[in-house]
Amino acid sequence: MCNTNHNKHKDTKKVIDRMSKAIGHMEAVKRMVEDGRDCSEVLIQISAVKSALNNIGKIILQDHINNCVIDAVENGDLKILEDLTEAINKFVK
């Protein structure tokens, strides 16, 4: 998250909780593959995991904008906008 002050983030617990759920979901998908479950079922579950990860990314992005980007811009640090643009471009690939 922010390089400067981790205490600024209000959604850290929400992100960690959702990541734990996504990890558990991925472990369940792995077991499905190991058990030879139907490919269609596996693909549907992989899609659900991807959606969960995208939603986690959205929470992190919003938290970053609300806490890091606003503070940095108010303090004249415009490089953070370049970094944010690069991160968004990688996230939406």
N, CA, C and O atoms as CSV, one atom per row, in Angstrom:
chain,resi,resn,atom,element,x,y,z
A,1,MET,N,N,0.851,-1.147,0.000
A,1,MET,CA,C,0.000,0.000,0.000
A,1,MET,C,C,0.911,1.228,0.000
A,1,MET,O,O,1.957,1.181,-0.647
A,2,CYS,N,N,0.587,2.286,0.664
A,2,CYS,CA,C,1.442,3.490,0.658
A,2,CYS,C,C,2.829,3.157,1.186
A,2,CYS,O,O,2.988,2.334,2.088
A,3,ASN,N,N,3.808,3.800,0.617
A,3,ASN,CA,C,5.163,3.600,1.105
A,3,ASN,C,C,5.410,4.372,2.393
A,3,ASN,O,O,6.354,4.068,3.122
A,4,THR,N,N,4.578,5.363,2.681
A,4,THR,CA,C,4.875,6.272,3.777
A,4,THR,C,C,4.263,5.857,5.099
A,4,THR,O,O,4.977,5.770,6.099
A,5,ASN,N,N,2.955,5.597,5.139
A,5,ASN,CA,C,2.308,5.354,6.422
A,5,ASN,C,C,1.210,4.319,6.272
A,5,ASN,O,O,0.131,4.612,5.756
A,6,HIS,N,N,1.488,3.113,6.724
A,6,HIS,CA,C,0.515,2.025,6.591
A,6,HIS,C,C,-0.718,2.242,7.455
A,6,HIS,O,O,-1.756,1.629,7.205
A,7,ASN,N,N,-0.628,3.094,8.459
A,7,ASN,CA,C,-1.759,3.330,9.340
A,7,ASN,C,C,-2.859,4.146,8.665
A,7,ASN,O,O,-3.976,4.204,9.180
A,8,LYS,N,N,-2.578,4.765,7.546
A,8,LYS,CA,C,-3.567,5.567,6.845
A,8,LYS,C,C,-4.653,4.713,6.206
A,8,LYS,O,O,-5.766,5.194,5.990
A,9,HIS,N,N,-4.356,3.473,5.904
A,9,HIS,CA,C,-5.297,2.635,5.174
A,9,HIS,C,C,-6.418,2.147,6.074
A,9,HIS,O,O,-6.184,1.550,7.124
A,10,LYS,N,N,-7.624,2.411,5.645
A,10,LYS,CA,C,-8.793,2.042,6.435
A,10,LYS,C,C,-9.313,0.652,6.066
A,10,LYS,O,O,-10.032,0.036,6.852
A,11,ASP,N,N,-8.962,0.158,4.893
A,11,ASP,CA,C,-9.534,-1.094,4.395
A,11,ASP,C,C,-8.588,-2.280,4.470
A,11,ASP,O,O,-8.845,-3.308,3.842
A,12,THR,N,N,-7.503,-2.166,5.220
A,12,THR,CA,C,-6.529,-3.248,5.285
A,12,THR,C,C,-7.165,-4.549,5.774
A,12,THR,O,O,-6.933,-5.602,5.181
A,13,LYS,N,N,-7.955,-4.497,6.833
A,13,LYS,CA,C,-8.580,-5.711,7.352
A,13,LYS,C,C,-9.530,-6.309,6.328
A,13,LYS,O,O,-9.587,-7.528,6.166
A,14,LYS,N,N,-10.278,-5.453,5.635
A,14,LYS,CA,C,-11.204,-5.942,4.607
A,14,LYS,C,C,-10.429,-6.644,3.493
A,14,LYS,O,O,-10.847,-7.699,3.017
A,15,VAL,N,N,-9.312,-6.071,3.080
A,15,VAL,CA,C,-8.487,-6.670,2.024
A,15,VAL,C,C,-7.934,-8.014,2.486
A,15,VAL,O,O,-7.993,-8.998,1.749
A,16,ILE,N,N,-7.402,-8.057,3.692
A,16,ILE,CA,C,-6.823,-9.309,4.206
A,16,ILE,C,C,-7.895,-10.389,4.328
A,16,ILE,O,O,-7.661,-11.543,3.967
A,17,ASP,N,N,-9.066,-10.017,4.833
A,17,ASP,CA,C,-10.158,-10.995,4.951
A,17,ASP,C,C,-10.563,-11.539,3.585
A,17,ASP,O,O,-10.751,-12.745,3.424
A,18,ARG,N,N,-10.696,-10.655,2.611
A,18,ARG,CA,C,-11.090,-11.099,1.272
A,18,ARG,C,C,-9.993,-11.937,0.624
A,18,ARG,O,O,-10.284,-12.888,-0.101
A,19,MET,N,N,-8.735,-11.586,0.883
A,19,MET,CA,C,-7.638,-12.390,0.336
A,19,MET,C,C,-7.647,-13.784,0.939
A,19,MET,O,O,-7.414,-14.768,0.237
A,20,SER,N,N,-7.914,-13.873,2.234
A,20,SER,CA,C,-7.984,-15.183,2.883
A,20,SER,C,C,-9.078,-16.033,2.258
A,20,SER,O,O,-8.886,-17.227,2.028
A,21,LYS,N,N,-10.225,-15.421,1.982
A,21,LYS,CA,C,-11.316,-16.153,1.338
A,21,LYS,C,C,-10.930,-16.592,-0.072
A,21,LYS,O,O,-11.235,-17.713,-0.480
A,22,ALA,N,N,-10.256,-15.707,-0.821
A,22,ALA,CA,C,-9.833,-16.050,-2.184
A,22,ALA,C,C,-8.812,-17.187,-2.165
A,22,ALA,O,O,-8.849,-18.073,-3.019
A,23,ILE,N,N,-7.911,-17.162,-1.197
A,23,ILE,CA,C,-6.919,-18.241,-1.069
A,23,ILE,C,C,-7.622,-19.554,-0.778
A,23,ILE,O,O,-7.296,-20.582,-1.372
A,24,GLY,N,N,-8.584,-19.524,0.134
A,24,GLY,CA,C,-9.351,-20.727,0.435
A,24,GLY,C,C,-10.093,-21.239,-0.783
A,24,GLY,O,O,-10.169,-22.445,-1.016
A,25,HIS,N,N,-10.639,-20.316,-1.555
A,25,HIS,CA,C,-11.354,-20.681,-2.778
A,25,HIS,C,C,-10.393,-21.329,-3.777
A,25,HIS,O,O,-10.737,-22.329,-4.407
A,26,MET,N,N,-9.197,-20.768,-3.926
A,26,MET,CA,C,-8.208,-21.346,-4.836
A,26,MET,C,C,-7.795,-22.748,-4.384
A,26,MET,O,O,-7.601,-23.638,-5.211
A,27,GLU,N,N,-7.665,-22.937,-3.084
A,27,GLU,CA,C,-7.321,-24.266,-2.581
A,27,GLU,C,C,-8.435,-25.262,-2.910
A,27,GLU,O,O,-8.165,-26.420,-3.229
A,28,ALA,N,N,-9.687,-24.805,-2.830
A,28,ALA,CA,C,-10.819,-25.673,-3.180
A,28,ALA,C,C,-10.798,-26.007,-4.674
A,28,ALA,O,O,-11.099,-27.135,-5.062
A,29,VAL,N,N,-10.446,-25.034,-5.503
A,29,VAL,CA,C,-10.353,-25.283,-6.949
A,29,VAL,C,C,-9.223,-26.278,-7.229
A,29,VAL,O,O,-9.371,-27.159,-8.076
A,30,LYS,N,N,-8.115,-26.144,-6.533
A,30,LYS,CA,C,-7.005,-27.092,-6.693
A,30,LYS,C,C,-7.470,-28.512,-6.363
A,30,LYS,O,O,-7.150,-29.459,-7.081
A,31,ARG,N,N,-8.226,-28.651,-5.274
A,31,ARG,CA,C,-8.743,-29.973,-4.905
A,31,ARG,C,C,-9.691,-30.503,-5.983
A,31,ARG,O,O,-9.712,-31.700,-6.269
A,32,MET,N,N,-10.475,-29.596,-6.577
A,32,MET,CA,C,-11.374,-30.018,-7.662
A,32,MET,C,C,-10.569,-30.618,-8.810
A,32,MET,O,O,-10.944,-31.651,-9.366
A,33,VAL,N,N,-9.465,-29.970,-9.160
A,33,VAL,CA,C,-8.617,-30.466,-10.245
A,33,VAL,C,C,-8.002,-31.799,-9.846
A,33,VAL,O,O,-7.991,-32.744,-10.635
A,34,GLU,N,N,-7.489,-31.877,-8.617
A,34,GLU,CA,C,-6.884,-33.118,-8.136
A,34,GLU,C,C,-7.890,-34.271,-8.127
A,34,GLU,O,O,-7.528,-35.423,-8.366
A,35,ASP,N,N,-9.157,-33.948,-7.850
A,35,ASP,CA,C,-10.209,-34.971,-7.802
A,35,ASP,C,C,-10.788,-35.296,-9.174
A,35,ASP,O,O,-11.658,-36.158,-9.300
A,36,GLY,N,N,-10.301,-34.602,-10.205
A,36,GLY,CA,C,-10.766,-34.881,-11.555
A,36,GLY,C,C,-12.168,-34.371,-11.849
A,36,GLY,O,O,-12.881,-34.946,-12.671
A,37,ARG,N,N,-12.565,-33.294,-11.184
A,37,ARG,CA,C,-13.898,-32.740,-11.393
A,37,ARG,C,C,-14.036,-32.212,-12.820
A,37,ARG,O,O,-13.047,-31.960,-13.508
A,38,ASP,N,N,-15.260,-32.055,-13.235
A,38,ASP,CA,C,-15.588,-31.591,-14.575
A,38,ASP,C,C,-14.903,-30.260,-14.878
A,38,ASP,O,O,-14.900,-29.343,-14.056
A,39,CYS,N,N,-14.328,-30.177,-16.069
A,39,CYS,CA,C,-13.590,-28.967,-16.475
A,39,CYS,C,C,-14.469,-27.721,-16.440
A,39,CYS,O,O,-14.011,-26.644,-16.061
A,40,SER,N,N,-15.720,-27.869,-16.831
A,40,SER,CA,C,-16.624,-26.711,-16.823
A,40,SER,C,C,-16.802,-26.174,-15.411
A,40,SER,O,O,-16.803,-24.961,-15.201
A,41,GLU,N,N,-16.953,-27.073,-14.443
A,41,GLU,CA,C,-17.090,-26.652,-13.050
A,41,GLU,C,C,-15.830,-25.936,-12.572
A,41,GLU,O,O,-15.908,-24.921,-11.880
A,42,VAL,N,N,-14.674,-26.469,-12.945
A,42,VAL,CA,C,-13.401,-25.869,-12.543
A,42,VAL,C,C,-13.271,-24.472,-13.148
A,42,VAL,O,O,-12.875,-23.528,-12.464
A,43,LEU,N,N,-13.602,-24.345,-14.419
A,43,LEU,CA,C,-13.495,-23.045,-15.077
A,43,LEU,C,C,-14.426,-22.014,-14.445
A,43,LEU,O,O,-14.057,-20.848,-14.308
A,44,ILE,N,N,-15.617,-22.431,-14.063
A,44,ILE,CA,C,-16.556,-21.521,-13.403
A,44,ILE,C,C,-15.977,-21.041,-12.076
A,44,ILE,O,O,-16.078,-19.862,-11.736
A,45,GLN,N,N,-15.372,-21.957,-11.333
A,45,GLN,CA,C,-14.786,-21.582,-10.053
A,45,GLN,C,C,-13.555,-20.689,-10.230
A,45,GLN,O,O,-13.332,-19.782,-9.429
A,46,ILE,N,N,-12.768,-20.934,-11.255
A,46,ILE,CA,C,-11.623,-20.062,-11.554
A,46,ILE,C,C,-12.124,-18.665,-11.890
A,46,ILE,O,O,-11.524,-17.674,-11.474
A,47,SER,N,N,-13.210,-18.579,-12.631
A,47,SER,CA,C,-13.805,-17.280,-12.946
A,47,SER,C,C,-14.232,-16.553,-11.676
A,47,SER,O,O,-14.057,-15.340,-11.563
A,48,ALA,N,N,-14.791,-17.291,-10.722
A,48,ALA,CA,C,-15.205,-16.692,-9.453
A,48,ALA,C,C,-13.999,-16.160,-8.676
A,48,ALA,O,O,-14.068,-15.098,-8.057
A,49,VAL,N,N,-12.894,-16.910,-8.715
A,49,VAL,CA,C,-11.675,-16.466,-8.029
A,49,VAL,C,C,-11.129,-15.199,-8.699
A,49,VAL,O,O,-10.724,-14.260,-8.014
A,50,LYS,N,N,-11.120,-15.175,-10.023
A,50,LYS,CA,C,-10.648,-13.990,-10.740
A,50,LYS,C,C,-11.492,-12.771,-10.372
A,50,LYS,O,O,-10.958,-11.680,-10.173
A,51,SER,N,N,-12.786,-12.954,-10.284
A,51,SER,CA,C,-13.679,-11.866,-9.901
A,51,SER,C,C,-13.371,-11.386,-8.482
A,51,SER,O,O,-13.343,-10.184,-8.217
A,52,ALA,N,N,-13.142,-12.327,-7.583
A,52,ALA,CA,C,-12.813,-11.963,-6.204
A,52,ALA,C,C,-11.515,-11.168,-6.155
A,52,ALA,O,O,-11.423,-10.181,-5.425
A,53,LEU,N,N,-10.510,-11.585,-6.923
A,53,LEU,CA,C,-9.235,-10.866,-6.960
A,53,LEU,C,C,-9.403,-9.469,-7.546
A,53,LEU,O,O,-8.810,-8.509,-7.053
A,54,ASN,N,N,-10.210,-9.356,-8.595
A,54,ASN,CA,C,-10.469,-8.029,-9.169
A,54,ASN,C,C,-11.134,-7.114,-8.150
A,54,ASN,O,O,-10.806,-5.931,-8.066
A,55,ASN,N,N,-12.066,-7.657,-7.379
A,55,ASN,CA,C,-12.733,-6.849,-6.364
A,55,ASN,C,C,-11.774,-6.431,-5.254
A,55,ASN,O,O,-11.874,-5.320,-4.733
A,56,ILE,N,N,-10.852,-7.309,-4.891
A,56,ILE,CA,C,-9.822,-6.945,-3.914
A,56,ILE,C,C,-8.968,-5.808,-4.474
A,56,ILE,O,O,-8.658,-4.851,-3.765
A,57,GLY,N,N,-8.592,-5.918,-5.740
A,57,GLY,CA,C,-7.808,-4.868,-6.381
A,57,GLY,C,C,-8.540,-3.535,-6.384
A,57,GLY,O,O,-7.923,-2.489,-6.184
A,58,LYS,N,N,-9.841,-3.563,-6.606
A,58,LYS,CA,C,-10.634,-2.324,-6.594
A,58,LYS,C,C,-10.622,-1.681,-5.216
A,58,LYS,O,O,-10.520,-0.460,-5.097
A,59,ILE,N,N,-10.727,-2.502,-4.173
A,59,ILE,CA,C,-10.690,-1.967,-2.809
A,59,ILE,C,C,-9.332,-1.324,-2.538
A,59,ILE,O,O,-9.258,-0.222,-1.994
A,60,ILE,N,N,-8.264,-2.014,-2.919
A,60,ILE,CA,C,-6.915,-1.482,-2.718
A,60,ILE,C,C,-6.733,-0.189,-3.497
A,60,ILE,O,O,-6.175,0.777,-2.977
A,61,LEU,N,N,-7.194,-0.163,-4.729
A,61,LEU,CA,C,-7.071,1.035,-5.563
A,61,LEU,C,C,-7.812,2.209,-4.944
A,61,LEU,O,O,-7.263,3.307,-4.846
A,62,GLN,N,N,-9.049,1.989,-4.529
A,62,GLN,CA,C,-9.832,3.067,-3.924
A,62,GLN,C,C,-9.183,3.565,-2.634
A,62,GLN,O,O,-9.123,4.769,-2.383
A,63,ASP,N,N,-8.701,2.630,-1.823
A,63,ASP,CA,C,-8.034,2.992,-0.579
A,63,ASP,C,C,-6.764,3.788,-0.864
A,63,ASP,O,O,-6.469,4.767,-0.179
A,64,HIS,N,N,-6.025,3.367,-1.868
A,64,HIS,CA,C,-4.793,4.061,-2.249
A,64,HIS,C,C,-5.093,5.482,-2.711
A,64,HIS,O,O,-4.404,6.422,-2.316
A,65,ILE,N,N,-6.112,5.643,-3.541
A,65,ILE,CA,C,-6.482,6.976,-4.021
A,65,ILE,C,C,-6.904,7.852,-2.850
A,65,ILE,O,O,-6.447,8.988,-2.718
A,66,ASN,N,N,-7.775,7.320,-2.003
A,66,ASN,CA,C,-8.317,8.111,-0.895
A,66,ASN,C,C,-7.281,8.479,0.153
A,66,ASN,O,O,-7.405,9.514,0.807
A,67,ASN,N,N,-6.270,7.656,0.319
A,67,ASN,CA,C,-5.326,7.883,1.404
A,67,ASN,C,C,-3.940,8.308,0.943
A,67,ASN,O,O,-3.351,9.207,1.544
A,68,CYS,N,N,-3.412,7.704,-0.081
A,68,CYS,CA,C,-2.046,8.004,-0.504
A,68,CYS,C,C,-1.997,9.079,-1.581
A,68,CYS,O,O,-1.243,10.046,-1.473
A,69,VAL,N,N,-2.798,8.904,-2.607
A,69,VAL,CA,C,-2.720,9.805,-3.760
A,69,VAL,C,C,-3.144,11.215,-3.362
A,69,VAL,O,O,-2.464,12.187,-3.690
A,70,ILE,N,N,-4.247,11.324,-2.668
A,70,ILE,CA,C,-4.719,12.659,-2.267
A,70,ILE,C,C,-3.668,13.358,-1.419
A,70,ILE,O,O,-3.360,14.526,-1.656
A,71,ASP,N,N,-3.111,12.657,-0.428
A,71,ASP,CA,C,-2.076,13.256,0.423
A,71,ASP,C,C,-0.862,13.675,-0.397
A,71,ASP,O,O,-0.334,14.772,-0.213
A,72,ALA,N,N,-0.420,12.807,-1.297
A,72,ALA,CA,C,0.777,13.102,-2.090
A,72,ALA,C,C,0.553,14.310,-2.991
A,72,ALA,O,O,1.421,15.177,-3.087
A,73,VAL,N,N,-0.598,14.377,-3.653
A,73,VAL,CA,C,-0.887,15.504,-4.550
A,73,VAL,C,C,-0.984,16.798,-3.739
A,73,VAL,O,O,-0.474,17.835,-4.162
A,74,GLU,N,N,-1.633,16.737,-2.584
A,74,GLU,CA,C,-1.730,17.933,-1.730
A,74,GLU,C,C,-0.358,18.419,-1.288
A,74,GLU,O,O,-0.168,19.609,-1.037
A,75,ASN,N,N,0.610,17.489,-1.193
A,75,ASN,CA,C,1.977,17.848,-0.800
A,75,ASN,C,C,2.894,18.076,-1.999
A,75,ASN,O,O,4.107,18.206,-1.836
A,76,GLY,N,N,2.318,18.125,-3.206
A,76,GLY,CA,C,3.081,18.444,-4.399
A,76,GLY,C,C,3.804,17.280,-5.042
A,76,GLY,O,O,4.591,17.490,-5.965
A,77,ASP,N,N,3.570,16.069,-4.594
A,77,ASP,CA,C,4.228,14.888,-5.163
A,77,ASP,C,C,3.378,14.357,-6.311
A,77,ASP,O,O,2.474,13.549,-6.102
A,78,LEU,N,N,3.673,14.814,-7.514
A,78,LEU,CA,C,2.886,14.399,-8.677
A,78,LEU,C,C,3.387,13.101,-9.294
A,78,LEU,O,O,2.718,12.526,-10.153
A,79,LYS,N,N,4.562,12.629,-8.866
A,79,LYS,CA,C,5.066,11.349,-9.363
A,79,LYS,C,C,4.108,10.218,-9.004
A,79,LYS,O,O,4.028,9.218,-9.718
A,80,ILE,N,N,3.399,10.371,-7.921
A,80,ILE,CA,C,2.464,9.332,-7.506
A,80,ILE,C,C,1.404,9.092,-8.571
A,80,ILE,O,O,0.892,7.979,-8.693
A,81,LEU,N,N,1.067,10.121,-9.345
A,81,LEU,CA,C,0.084,9.955,-10.422
A,81,LEU,C,C,0.647,9.082,-11.529
A,81,LEU,O,O,-0.077,8.269,-12.104
A,82,GLU,N,N,1.935,9.238,-11.838
A,82,GLU,CA,C,2.590,8.374,-12.828
A,82,GLU,C,C,2.601,6.929,-12.324
A,82,GLU,O,O,2.294,5.995,-13.064
A,83,ASP,N,N,2.960,6.769,-11.054
A,83,ASP,CA,C,3.001,5.424,-10.459
A,83,ASP,C,C,1.616,4.798,-10.457
A,83,ASP,O,O,1.474,3.605,-10.724
A,84,LEU,N,N,0.593,5.593,-10.159
A,84,LEU,CA,C,-0.785,5.094,-10.141
A,84,LEU,C,C,-1.216,4.672,-11.537
A,84,LEU,O,O,-1.839,3.623,-11.701
A,85,THR,N,N,-0.895,5.464,-12.529
A,85,THR,CA,C,-1.239,5.126,-13.911
A,85,THR,C,C,-0.583,3.816,-14.321
A,85,THR,O,O,-1.224,2.969,-14.943
A,86,GLU,N,N,0.680,3.645,-13.980
A,86,GLU,CA,C,1.393,2.404,-14.300
A,86,GLU,C,C,0.749,1.206,-13.598
A,86,GLU,O,O,0.575,0.147,-14.200
A,87,ALA,N,N,0.400,1.381,-12.333
A,87,ALA,CA,C,-0.224,0.291,-11.577
A,87,ALA,C,C,-1.592,-0.068,-12.169
A,87,ALA,O,O,-1.928,-1.247,-12.285
A,88,ILE,N,N,-2.371,0.937,-12.538
A,88,ILE,CA,C,-3.695,0.675,-13.141
A,88,ILE,C,C,-3.521,-0.070,-14.453
A,88,ILE,O,O,-4.242,-1.032,-14.719
A,89,ASN,N,N,-2.579,0.360,-15.272
A,89,ASN,CA,C,-2.343,-0.309,-16.550
A,89,ASN,C,C,-1.980,-1.778,-16.362
A,89,ASN,O,O,-2.427,-2.627,-17.133
A,90,LYS,N,N,-1.184,-2.082,-15.360
A,90,LYS,CA,C,-0.825,-3.476,-15.091
A,90,LYS,C,C,-2.012,-4.247,-14.527
A,90,LYS,O,O,-2.199,-5.422,-14.844
A,91,PHE,N,N,-2.810,-3.592,-13.697
A,91,PHE,CA,C,-3.962,-4.240,-13.071
A,91,PHE,C,C,-5.014,-4.634,-14.082
A,91,PHE,O,O,-5.622,-5.697,-13.959
A,92,VAL,N,N,-5.243,-3.794,-15.083
A,92,VAL,CA,C,-6.329,-4.066,-16.038
A,92,VAL,C,C,-5.891,-4.917,-17.227
A,92,VAL,O,O,-6.706,-5.202,-18.105
A,93,LYS,N,N,-4.648,-5.321,-17.276
A,93,LYS,CA,C,-4.170,-6.177,-18.379
A,93,LYS,C,C,-4.904,-7.475,-18.408
A,93,LYS,O,O,-4.636,-8.317,-19.265
